[in-house]
């Protein structure tokens, strides 16, 4: 009986705290007719649909701009990085071995990469994590989320000339530990796969 009573109370609390469409207050909502409430729901649905369409259009535009840069990159726009060995922090102080992975860093854009890591370093139990990559021109951030706090990111820092020559960057803080090989890609400097001559610790 107590469980049923708690369930009823919880349902009432959730209902009372629920938001109404168009930001309408609970008091105003209670005084509206069913027709007015239905109209409010429809208007909110129209707003949500328009917003969703705008978000999709923006994502498509960003993807197209990234594709254009990758097709004809100018100096300083496009960095390719590879991390062959390393560890990923899935939770606080929980470090797991990772598969080698690569990612693209495009100046002023956010790209994504898929990371595979092994739970408790057991290669029979792997998990995937999407990472978000941003690039300022010197600093590459690798984050768990697009709007992650700094604790949920790792940072690679080098100068433009260093990226252009090829840099091996040791990552020791954030969500990833390992060594990244980063090369600038532009029309007159497509990667030749040679050994980087610059080693950086960050």
N, C-alpha and C positions, 0 to 999 in steps of 0.2 A: 504493500500500500504506500509506504514511504517513497519507494522508487517511482511509482506512478505520479505521486504528488510533486516530486522533484521535477519529473519530466514535464508536467503541465506548467509549473512555474517557469521552467527554462524556456518553454515555447512562448509563454506570454511575454517574458523579458525580451526574447529575440524579436517578437512581433512589434513590441513597443519601441524597440531601438532601430527598427528597420527604416531606411530612408524612402521617401516618396519621390516619384518622378519630378523633374524640373526643380528639385530642391524645395518642394512645397513643405511647409511645416505641418506637424501632426495635427495641430489645432485646425488649421485651414482645411486640411485633407478630410477631417471628420465632418466638416460642414459642407463638403462638396457633394453634388449629386453623382450617382453612378455614371451618368453620361459625361459629366465633367471629368471624373476620374479616368474614364476610358479615353477621353480626348487628351488628357495629360500624358497617359501612357503612350499614346500614338505619337505625340509631339516628341517625347523623350526618345522613342524608338527611331524617329526620323533624324534627330540630332546625333544619336549613337551611330546610325548607319553612315551619315555624312562624315563623321569623325573617322570612322573605320576606313572609309574610302580614301580620305585624305592621307591617312597613315600608310595605306597600301601604295598610294601614288608616290609618296615621299620615299618609301623603301625602294620602289622600282627605280626612281630617279637616282638614288644613291648607288644602287647596284649597277646602273648603266654608267654612271660617272666613274665608278671603280673599274669597270670593264674597259672603259676608254683609256684610263690611265695605264692599266696593265698592258693594253695593246700598244700604246705609244708613250712610254714613260719618259718624262724629262728628268734631268739631274735633280736628285733630292726628293723625288716624289714616292719612290717605290723601293722598299727594302724586303728581301726574302731572308727568313731565318729558319734554321734547323736546330732542334735540340735532340741529340741522339741518345744521351743517357741522362737520367736525372730522377728526381722525386717530386711528387705532388702532395700538397697538404690538403687532404679532403676535409679534415676537421682540425681543430687546434691540437698541435703536437702529434698529429696522426699522419706520418709520412709514408707514402707508397711509391714503389718503383713505377716508372712509366714506359710506355712504348715510345720509340723515336717518333717525332712529329715535326711538321713544318708549318709555317704560317706566313702570310703576307701582311706587311705593314704599309698602309697608304697614308700619306701625309694629309691630315685634316679629315680623315674618314675613320669609320669604325668597321673592322672586318671581324670575322669569326674563324675559329679553328676548333677541331675536335681532338680532345686529349683522351687517350685510353690509359688508365692506371690499374694496378693490381691491388685488390684489397688485401691488407696485411702481407703484401709482397708475395701473395700466392697467385701464380700465373694461370691457375684454373678458374680464378674468380676475378674477372675484369669488369670495370665500370667505365662509362664514358662521361666526359664533362665538356660542355661547350665553353670555350673561352672567348673573351672579347678583346680585340687588339686595337689600340689607338696609337697614333704616331704624330708627334709635334714637329718633327724635323730633326731632332736630336734624340729625343726620349721615346722609347717604345714601352707602352704599358700593356701588360698581360693580366686580365682580370677575370674573376669568376662571373661577374655581372656587368652589364653595360654602365650601371651607375654605382659600382662597388666603391666601398671605402678603401683607403690605401692599404689597410691590413689584408685585404682580399686581392691584392695585385702584386705582381713582380715587375721590376723596371729594368730595362736595358738602356744604357746611355752611351752614346758615342758621337763624335763629330761627323759632319758630312764627308770630309776627306777619309776618315777612318772607315766609314761604311763603304765608300767607293773603292777602297783598297781591299776591303774584306776584313772583318773584325771577329775575333773569337772573344766572347764576353762571358765571364763567369758570374752566374746569378747565385747570390747567397741569402737573399731575404725575400719575404713575401710568400707566395703560394707555391713557387717552384724553386727547386735547387738543381743546378746543373750548368752546363756550358752551352751557350748558343753560338752558332756560326751565322753571322749576318752579312749579307752582301747587298750593295745597292744595285738595282737593275735600271738601266736606261738605254736608250737606243744605241749608243756607241760603246756600251759597257755591259753587254749581256754576260751573265756569269759563265766562267769557263771551268768552274769546279776546282780551281787551284787552291793551294794552302794559304790561309790568311796570314798576313805578316804583321798583324797588330793583335795583341792580347790585352784585354781590359778586364779588370776586376771591379765589380760594382756591389 
